[in-house]
Structures are given as structure tokens and as C-alpha cells.
Amino acid sequence: QQDPELLNWQKIENNLSKTLQEQKAVYLNGCIYIFAEQKAQVVLTKSTDGKSWSALEAINIPVKADYSSVIAWENQLYILAAQNLYSTTDGINWTKVDTEQTISQLLACTKDENKSKLIGVDSERYYIESKDGVNWNRYEKLPLDFPTSGHQFVNYPLDTNEKISRTILLGNNEEVADTTTTVWMQIDSDHDWT
């Protein structure tokens, strides 16, 4: 176990654009992808070493995408645009996923051998899951104070049973009086968020 007091961070000299403000980074197949909004469009830069970054390039989606929704799952990147799901393997050329499900938020994903799934929220605030991005199952309606933006997540197996994983989700909800980041948790054998 690592003592957090012994962690030493060092700045890596790089050519990453200093103009990026709000952004989201994901890692997929040996590459770091950073998505950001710039001049009313979503742009992307990528690197395999964190030092040399590609030139900023607009992603190829016909409607404005939500850069903060991007998730790396099952060897692809997924992003939302106008409540539709798009996928890519390279970050630039996107294909609309052929699903009838409208998706207002991508929350997280799990990558367990037998339980790999994409997790989201539909347009009526119901919790939804998919094992392929096309077919979705709808579960409980989420509480009014559940996060609506700025989602970050981590999932890991339980200490007591490695076949069950826990997802911890952080996010903001501008619709409630308390706008501090909230933390929610779910066990993958259950569909309730607490």
C-alpha cells in the first residue's frame, strides 16, 4: 500500500494546448484522449506518452456533443449529442449508435468479465443500463438531488466478493439549493443508488 504522504508529483513538459479550459480526459488502448469545448465545438487532442499531443481537432458529429459525457468502454469511446449515443475507435470519426433509447446522461461503465455495462439516465430521469450500447434496461427513477453534470466515477470489486463491483459516482446538480459535489454509490448486483 502506498503512503499518500510519499507521493511526489512532477510536471511533465509537454506541448498540450494552454487554451483548453473545461475538459475531460479518458484512457483507451494505450492512448490518453482529452475532449474539450472550444469556440462552440468539441475538440480532441490525444497522446500515448503525455508529452507529445496531437493538434486540436474538431470531432466529426453533426450536432454539438457534450464533451463531459465521454466514456471509454469495450474498446471504444462513447459520447452524447442531442440525447443520442455516438461511438468511435479513434476519437475523430464517430458513428451514431443504432438505439431507440434517448439518453440524457452517461454516468459510468463497468468492465467486469461477465457484467460489463454502460450506465446512463434517460430523458425522464430513469436509471438505465446496457450491455451493448444498443439495448437498454430501464430501472428506478433517480432522486431529484442525483448528479446531473460533472460526472466522474470509479468502480472496483468488493473486498468480500470479487465477483461483485461497487461504482462510486461524483457529480453536481445545479437544480438543488446545495450545489456542492455529491457522492453516490451502487453495488452492481443492485440497481439502487445511495
C-alpha positions in Angstrom: 0.0 0.0 0.0 1.3 3.5 -0.9 1.7 6.1 1.8 0.0 9.2 0.3 2.5 11.5 2.0 5.2 9.9 -0.1 3.6 10.6 -3.5 5.6 13.1 -5.4 4.0 14.7 -8.5 6.2 16.1 -11.2 5.1 18.4 -14.0 5.7 16.7 -17.4 6.9 19.1 -20.1 4.5 18.8 -23.0 3.0 20.6 -26.0 -0.6 20.4 -24.7 -2.6 23.5 -25.7 -2.8 26.0 -22.9 -6.1 27.3 -24.4 -8.2 24.4 -23.2 -10.4 25.3 -20.2 -13.1 22.8 -19.2 -12.1 19.3 -20.4 -12.4 15.6 -19.8 -9.7 13.0 -20.2 -10.2 9.3 -20.8 -7.7 6.4 -21.5 -8.3 3.8 -24.1 -6.0 1.2 -25.7 -2.7 2.9 -24.7 -3.8 6.4 -25.6 -4.9 9.4 -23.5 -7.8 11.4 -25.1 -8.7 14.9 -23.9 -12.0 16.3 -25.0 -12.9 20.0 -24.5 -15.2 22.7 -25.8 -13.6 25.4 -27.8 -15.4 28.1 -29.9 -18.8 26.3 -29.6 -17.5 22.9 -30.8 -16.0 19.8 -29.2 -12.3 19.3 -29.9 -9.9 16.5 -29.2 -6.2 16.0 -28.6 -4.5 12.7 -27.8 -1.2 11.3 -26.7 0.4 8.0 -26.0 3.0 9.4 -23.6 1.5 12.5 -22.0 4.3 14.7 -23.5 3.6 14.8 -27.2 0.0 15.8 -28.0 -1.8 15.8 -31.4 -3.1 19.1 -32.8 -6.6 20.1 -31.6 -9.1 18.7 -34.0 -12.9 19.0 -34.1 -14.8 15.7 -33.6 -16.9 14.6 -36.5 -20.5 14.6 -35.2 -23.3 16.5 -37.0 -24.7 18.1 -33.8 -22.9 19.6 -30.8 -21.7 16.9 -28.5 -21.3 17.0 -24.7 -17.6 16.6 -24.2 -18.1 15.9 -20.4 -20.1 12.8 -21.3 -17.3 10.9 -23.0 -16.6 7.4 -21.6 -14.1 4.7 -22.7 -15.8 1.3 -22.7 -15.4 -2.0 -24.6 -12.5 -0.7 -26.8 -14.5 2.3 -27.9 -15.2 5.8 -26.9 -18.8 6.9 -26.3 -20.2 10.4 -26.2 -23.7 12.0 -26.1 -25.0 14.6 -28.6 -28.6 15.7 -28.6 -29.6 12.7 -26.4 -28.1 10.3 -29.0 -25.2 8.0 -28.3 -22.2 8.0 -30.7 -19.1 5.7 -30.7 -15.6 5.7 -32.2 -12.4 3.8 -32.0 -10.2 6.8 -33.0 -11.9 9.8 -31.4 -12.4 11.6 -34.7 -14.8 9.5 -36.8 -18.0 8.9 -34.9 -21.0 6.7 -35.7 -24.4 7.1 -34.2 -25.3 4.0 -32.2 -28.5 2.4 -33.6 -30.7 2.5 -30.5 -34.2 3.8 -29.8 -33.2 4.8 -26.3 -32.9 8.5 -25.6 -30.1 9.2 -23.2 -29.7 12.4 -21.3 -26.6 11.5 -19.3 -23.8 8.9 -19.5 -22.9 8.2 -15.9 -20.3 5.4 -15.8 -19.4 1.9 -17.1 -18.3 -1.3 -15.6 -15.7 -3.6 -17.2 -16.2 -6.8 -15.2 -15.8 -10.0 -17.3 -19.4 -11.1 -17.0 -21.1 -7.8 -16.1 -19.7 -5.2 -18.5 -22.2 -2.4 -18.9 -22.8 1.2 -19.9 -24.7 3.2 -17.3 -26.9 6.2 -18.0 -30.0 8.2 -17.4 -32.9 8.5 -19.8 -34.8 11.7 -20.7 -37.3 11.1 -17.8 -34.6 10.7 -15.2 -34.8 6.9 -15.0 -31.6 4.9 -14.4 -30.7 2.8 -17.5 -28.1 0.1 -18.3 -26.9 -1.5 -21.5 -24.5 -4.4 -22.2 -24.1 -3.4 -25.8 -25.0 0.3 -26.1 -28.0 -0.6 -28.3 -30.4 -2.4 -26.0 -31.2 -0.7 -22.7 -32.9 -1.8 -19.5 -34.8 0.8 -17.5 -34.9 0.8 -13.7 -35.9 3.2 -10.9 -36.4 6.9 -11.3 -33.5 8.7 -9.8 -33.9 11.1 -6.8 -34.1 14.8 -7.6 -30.8 15.5 -5.9 -28.9 12.9 -8.1 -26.0 14.5 -10.0 -26.9 16.0 -13.4 -23.5 17.1 -14.6 -19.7 16.8 -14.0 -19.8 13.1 -13.6 -16.7 11.2 -12.5 -16.7 7.6 -11.4 -14.6 4.7 -10.3 -15.6 1.1 -9.9 -13.8 -1.8 -8.2 -14.5 -5.2 -6.8 -15.8 -5.7 -3.3 -13.2 -6.9 -0.8 -15.7 -9.6 0.4 -16.7 -10.8 -3.1 -14.6 -10.0 -6.2 -17.5 -11.0 -8.5 -19.5 -8.0 -7.3 -18.3 -4.5 -8.0 -19.1 -1.1 -6.5 -19.4 2.0 -8.5 -18.8 5.4 -6.9 -20.1 8.4 -8.8 -19.4 12.1 -8.1 -21.2 14.9 -9.7 -23.0 18.2 -9.5 -26.7 19.1 -9.5 -27.5 22.7 -10.3 -31.2 22.1 -9.7 -30.9 21.8 -5.9 -30.0 24.5 -3.4 -26.8 22.8 -2.3 -24.6 22.8 -5.3 -21.6 21.0 -3.8 -20.4 17.9 -5.4 -22.3 14.8 -4.1 -21.1 11.2 -3.9 -23.4 8.3 -4.8 -22.7 4.6 -4.7 -24.1 1.5 -6.3 -23.4 -2.3 -6.0 -23.7 -3.9 -9.4 -26.0 -6.7 -8.1 -28.5 -4.0 -7.1 -29.9 -1.1 -9.2 -30.3 1.4 -6.3 -28.1 4.4 -5.9 -27.4 5.6 -2.3 
